[in-house]
Amino acid sequence: MRTILNLIWLVLAGFWLALGYVLAGLICCILIITIPFGIASFRIANYALWPFGRTMVDKPSAGAGSVVGNIIWVIVAGWWLALGHLVTGIALCVTIIGIPLGLANFKLIPISLLPLGKEIVPSDAPFATR
């Protein structure tokens, strides 16, 4: 079932959302100081392509730098990406078949707002990294 949902997701929303994250990552990699944001954006782009069967967990090694970085990220790019997920999620929830895809979009909003200090792991092992 995960594979079918991921394939439908890829066609209807995943490809375009991943392109948004890749664009944000490329823009962030222009300056040396924003390279960590670019790397986080590329990591989320991978997650946005194939979200079913994976989840996000807090990194145990994340510290105050992640908090400061997340504040900067929300101001620079996070709210644009979260808005894209919100609009796409609402549009997908209009049809019955799109409801699981819309819910997956809503699941991606927190990581699009606060990507630093998070790790993406398989759903069947969310506590494996701790």
Secondary structure as GFF3:
##gff-version 3
##sequence-region A 1 130
A	DSSP	alpha_helix	2	9	.	.	.	ID=ss1
A	DSSP	pi_helix	10	14	.	.	.	ID=ss2
A	DSSP	alpha_helix	15	28	.	.	.	ID=ss3
A	DSSP	alpha_helix	35	49	.	.	.	ID=ss4
A	DSSP	beta_strand	54	58	.	.	.	ID=ss5
A	DSSP	alpha_helix	64	73	.	.	.	ID=ss6
A	DSSP	pi_helix	74	78	.	.	.	ID=ss7
A	DSSP	alpha_helix	79	92	.	.	.	ID=ss8
A	DSSP	alpha_helix	99	113	.	.	.	ID=ss9
A	DSSP	beta_strand	118	122	.	.	.	ID=ss10
###
